[in-house]
Amino acid sequence: MGANSDALEKLIAGGLIGAALGALLSKDKEEGAAVGALLGAAISATREAHKAALQTNEPVLVAIKGKLYKLHPDGRKEFLRDLPQSNKSWPQNLVLK
């Protein structure tokens, strides 16, 4: 139960930090806070899941600069393949509506 409680606290902290940053950077403070909170919690959950996966003593797949690697528990990094590049062109700025 302690690990679950710790993970929940980290999710809440990530959401609070994200909310503060979202409100700070957005013209619509309420919407910016909500989006920031979701992003902060998602980033925090992703980081915690990655840490937990590394502790399973099993290989973990990671993408680094367009390449797929298998990270082994002994520290070896095995190249698997190049990942296809996206042909999607993203705008420099996104407008939330």
C-alpha positions in Angstrom: 0.0 0.0 0.0 2.9 2.3 0.7 4.1 2.2 -3.0 0.6 3.0 -4.2 0.3 5.9 -1.8 3.7 7.3 -2.9 2.7 7.0 -6.6 -0.6 8.8 -5.9 1.3 11.6 -4.1 3.6 12.0 -7.1 0.6 12.1 -9.5 -1.0 14.8 -7.4 2.2 16.8 -7.2 2.7 16.5 -11.0 -0.9 17.7 -11.5 -0.5 20.6 -9.2 2.8 21.7 -10.8 1.2 21.3 -14.3 -1.8 23.3 -13.3 0.3 26.2 -12.0 2.4 26.2 -15.2 -0.7 25.9 -17.4 -2.4 28.8 -15.7 0.8 30.9 -15.9 1.3 30.3 -19.6 -2.3 30.4 -20.8 -4.5 33.4 -21.5 -7.5 31.4 -20.2 -6.3 30.7 -16.7 -8.9 28.1 -15.8 -8.5 26.1 -19.0 -4.8 26.4 -18.9 -4.8 25.1 -15.3 -7.0 22.1 -16.3 -4.8 21.1 -19.3 -1.6 21.7 -17.3 -2.9 19.5 -14.5 -3.7 16.6 -16.9 -0.3 16.9 -18.6 1.5 17.1 -15.3 -0.2 14.0 -14.0 0.4 12.1 -17.2 4.1 13.0 -17.3 4.4 12.0 -13.6 2.6 8.7 -14.2 4.8 7.9 -17.3 8.0 8.6 -15.3 6.8 6.3 -12.4 5.8 3.6 -14.8 9.2 3.7 -16.5 11.0 3.5 -13.2 8.8 0.5 -12.2 9.5 -1.2 -15.5 13.2 -0.9 -15.1 13.0 -2.6 -11.6 11.3 -5.7 -13.0 14.6 -7.3 -14.0 13.3 -7.7 -17.6 14.4 -5.9 -20.7 12.6 -2.6 -21.5 12.0 -1.1 -24.9 12.9 2.6 -25.3 12.9 5.0 -28.2 15.9 7.4 -28.4 16.3 9.9 -31.2 14.3 7.8 -33.7 15.8 4.5 -32.9 14.4 1.6 -30.9 16.6 0.0 -28.2 16.2 -2.8 -25.7 17.6 -1.9 -22.3 18.8 -5.0 -20.4 18.9 -5.2 -16.6 22.7 -5.6 -16.8 23.0 -2.1 -18.4 23.4 -3.3 -22.0 21.6 -1.2 -24.7 20.8 -3.3 -27.7 19.8 -1.5 -31.0 16.7 -3.1 -32.5 15.8 -0.9 -35.5 15.2 2.6 -36.8 11.8 3.9 -36.2 9.8 5.3 -39.2 9.9 9.1 -39.3 6.6 10.9 -39.0 5.4 12.7 -42.1 3.1 14.8 -40.0 4.0 18.5 -39.9 3.2 20.1 -36.5 2.7 23.8 -36.2 5.1 25.8 -34.0 2.2 27.0 -31.8 -1.0 25.2 -30.9 -4.2 27.1 -30.0 -6.5 25.5 -27.4 -10.1 26.3 -28.0 
